[in-house]
């Protein structure tokens, strides 16, 4: 039982390490033909949003562009996170 607790503690420490490493990873997602860009860190926190001046008069295009860029950034961050976990030896089913 103590071995399981020790293993759990090690996994928890390893997860914290990976989380801090992921905070340093940034990925940019884009939408609306590159006119909307969202930068996100590896912990899926949005760092910046850039909307081309040309789109500012069209609310629907902005909304669609933000949605596309966010989804694109999330996919890229998830891939980066999976690679970091794989490099560290951690893996979870389905990743």
VENKA-V917145 format. One record per residue. N is the residue number from 1. SS is DSSP state (H for helix, E for strand, - for the rest). Layout:
n=N ss=SS
n=N ss=SS
This chain:
n=1 ss=-
n=2 ss=H
n=3 ss=H
n=4 ss=H
n=5 ss=H
n=6 ss=H
n=7 ss=H
n=8 ss=H
n=9 ss=H
n=10 ss=H
n=11 ss=H
n=12 ss=H
n=13 ss=H
n=14 ss=H
n=15 ss=H
n=16 ss=H
n=17 ss=H
n=18 ss=H
n=19 ss=H
n=20 ss=H
n=21 ss=H
n=22 ss=H
n=23 ss=H
n=24 ss=-
n=25 ss=-
n=26 ss=E
n=27 ss=E
n=28 ss=E
n=29 ss=E
n=30 ss=E
n=31 ss=E
n=32 ss=-
n=33 ss=-
n=34 ss=-
n=35 ss=-
n=36 ss=E
n=37 ss=E
n=38 ss=E
n=39 ss=E
n=40 ss=E
n=41 ss=E
n=42 ss=-
n=43 ss=-
n=44 ss=-
n=45 ss=-
n=46 ss=E
n=47 ss=E
n=48 ss=E
n=49 ss=E
n=50 ss=E
n=51 ss=E
n=52 ss=-
n=53 ss=H
n=54 ss=H
n=55 ss=H
n=56 ss=-
n=57 ss=-
n=58 ss=-
n=59 ss=H
n=60 ss=H
n=61 ss=H
n=62 ss=H
n=63 ss=H
n=64 ss=H
n=65 ss=H
n=66 ss=H
n=67 ss=H
n=68 ss=H
n=69 ss=H
n=70 ss=H
n=71 ss=H
n=72 ss=H
n=73 ss=H
n=74 ss=H
n=75 ss=H
n=76 ss=H
n=77 ss=H
n=78 ss=H
n=79 ss=H
n=80 ss=H
n=81 ss=H
n=82 ss=H
n=83 ss=H
n=84 ss=H
n=85 ss=H
n=86 ss=H
n=87 ss=H
n=88 ss=H
n=89 ss=-
n=90 ss=-
n=91 ss=-
n=92 ss=-
n=93 ss=-
n=94 ss=-
n=95 ss=-
